[in-house]
Amino acid sequence: MRDEYDFTDSQRGAIVKSNKERITIRLDPDIIEWFRGRVRGGGNYQTLINEALREHIERQSGADLETTLRRVLREELTAANP
């Protein structure tokens, strides 16, 4: 070990680079246990919850597009065949 160290350009706190935002969320214990029970190979349940939420959002977005497309087609067909 050295007698002195230069910390001129250092920063306090843990060095964690992430594109995720830390939040506090309250979930029912059975929901948490369900996700924890599915963790395999060093993963974590929070990642599984994030993936489930993302999948849900993508399905919802697809349904909205389909609903909009169906509505527009109905309107156009009705206008073309009075």
Buried (B, 14 or more C-beta within 10 A) or exposed (E): EEEEEEEEEEEEEEEEEEEEEEEEEEEEEEEEEBBEEEEEEEEEBBEBBEEEEEEEEEEEEEEEEEEEEEEEEEEEEEEEEE
